[in-house]
């Protein structure tokens, strides 16, 4: 089975890109499953159901969605194996830019849109810098020069990744992504595998439910700004 992790900032078009790529391979009779990780609510499972794609939703609630992902992905892979999927896609929540939902030995995709600031690629952490494939969306809204400069900024942040332009509305460019998904690495178990980089660190009084502000309320892993 092929396990592909999709990540990206909020509203960058992850679900649309996945759906368009799956349309490209639907005639090849692959059995496909999707795991949708989100924070509070999602209707993306309805979009997958409309395309006859099996999906399961996991909502992290008050927990960091990245930590929720890593504590569930092993069970999710076993679920996919039990259902004999050929392709299992993990779609992350719209994550903060420090998040790292990619696994060594599993194909990793980051979706980012052209409407973000020109310096956004260098502000995004492991989910872009350690991805195998970077998909740029919404390129039809900006000029050719803006597309090329934005792609250059991504190349500077991730020198080795494959950069693709995909239109989430028309599906233009999704065929190339579908080929890469078809040729993704086979994964039979996640036992012993590692994340590509450590998770964001946190374990403080606010993680445990504290809401009051003040030095006497701050305990655990605390980092302070340097102020003159």
N, C-alpha and C positions, 0 to 999 in steps of 0.2 A: 504494500500500500504506500502511496505517496502522501506525505504530510507537508503541507505548505502553510507557513505562518504569514498572514497579512497584517500589517500594522499601518499607522499613519495618524496624523492630527485629526481632530473632529471635522466632519463635513468635507473631507478631501475627496470622497467618492469611492471609498473602498468597496462597499456593497455593489454599486453600479459596475465597477470594474470586474469584480468577480462574476457577476451575472453575465456580462458581455463575453467574458472569456469562456464561461461554461456553454454559452450558446454556440460558440465556435466548435466545440467538441461533442455536442449532443448527439450527432449522427454516428459517433463512434461507439456508442452504447457503453460508456464508462458508468460505473455506479459511483455516485458522488454524494458525499456528506459534508455539511458545513457546521462548524461550531461558532456560534456568535457570542462573544464575551462583551458585556456592556456594564454600565454602572447602575443606572436607576431604572431605565425602561427602554425597550426597543420593539419596533414592529417589523424589523428586517426579516424575521422568520416567515412573515406573511409573504414577503417578496420572493423568498426562496420557494415557498410552497406553491406560489403561482407559476413557477417554472419547473414544478415537479422535482425539486431538489430537497432531499431530507436535511433537516437542520435541528439543532438543539440550542437553546438559549441559556446562558448563565449570567446572572446579575450579581455583581460584587457588593452592591449596597454600600455600606460604610467602609468596607475594606478596599485597600488599594487594588485596582483592577489587575495590575501586573502580578501582585502576589497571589491574587485569586486565580489567575491564569496558571501560574507555575504549580500551584497546589492541586490543580484539577486536570492538567493536560495529559498526565499519564493515564488516568481513568478514561479520559476522552479517546485516547488512542486505542485503548482496549475495547471501548465501545465500537469504534470504527472497524476494528478487526472482527469483532463478533458479527457485525452486519456485512462483512465482506466488501467494504468499499474499495474501489480502485484508487480514488482520490479523496483525501480528507483535508478540508481547508479550515484553518483556525483564523477567524477574523476578530481582531482585538477591538476593544473600546477605542474611542478617540482619545488617545493617550497624551499625557504631558510629554514634553520633548526629551525628558531624561529616561523614559521607559525603555525596556529591553526585552520585548517578547519574542526573541529569536533563539533558536536552539542549534547547537553545533551538529552538523550532519543532517539538517533538515533545510529545505529550500526556504529562504526568507525574502519576503516582498515588503517594500515600503511604498505607500501611496501618498503623494504630496501634490498640491494643486498650484497652478501658475499664478493664482491671485494672491498668494502669500508674498510677503516682502522679499525683496531681492536678497537680503542677507539671512533669510529664514533657514536655508540649508545648513549653514554653519552653526546655527543655534540649536538644531535638532541633534540629539545624541545618538545612542547606539541603534535605535530602530531604523535610522537612515544610514549611518556611517558603517554599520555592520551588515547591511542587507545585501543579498545577492542580486536582487532586481529592484530598481527604483522606477515606479510608474508615475508619470507626470500627467495630471488631468487638467481640464478646463483650458487647454491651450488654444481653443477656438475663440476665446474672449480677448486674448492679448495679441500683440503684433509678433511677427516672425523674429524681430530683433530681441524682444522681451523673452520669447521662448528660448532662443539660443543662449542668452546671458544667464537665464535661470538654470538651464541645463549645465552650463559651464560651472556655476556655483555648486551644483550637485556633484559634478565630477571632481571638484576640488575637495569636497567633503568626503566623497567616497570614490577613490581613484579606480577601483576594480569592479564596481557594480555595473550591471547591464542597465542602461537607461532607455526606457520606452515612453512614447507618448500615446495615451489611450483616451479616446472620447467616450465618456460614460453614457452619453445620450445616443450617439449613432453607432458606437461600437468600433469606430475606426481605430486600428492599431491593436485591437484585442486578439486578433489572430496570432500575432507573434507571441503575445503573452501566453496564449493557449498552448502553443508549441513548447514553450519553456516549462509549462506545468506538466504537459505530457511526458517530458523528459526529466522530470524532477527525480530526486534521489528516493530510492525505495527505503522505507522505514518499517521495521517489524516490532521494535520495542524501543522505549525511551529509558529503560533501566541502564544506569551508568552514564547516560548522556548528560551534557552540561549546557547551561545557558551560555550564550556567546560573551556575556559580560554580567557582572553581578547586578542585582536589583538595586534600585535606590534605597539607601539606608534610612531607617527610622524606627525608633522605639522610645517614645517619650510620653510624658503625661497626657499630651493632647491625643496621641494615638489611642490611649486607654480611656478616653471620654471626658477629659478635663475641658472646661470651656472658659474658665476665668483667666484673665490676663494678669501677669505679674511675675516678678522674679521668683517669688516663693512658691509659685505654681508650676515652675519649669523644672522638670527632672528627666533624667535619661539622656538620650542622644540629642544634644542641643548644640547648634552652631550659631555664633553671634557675628554680626557685621562689625567691621572695624570703622569706628566713627571718631572723628577728631573733636 
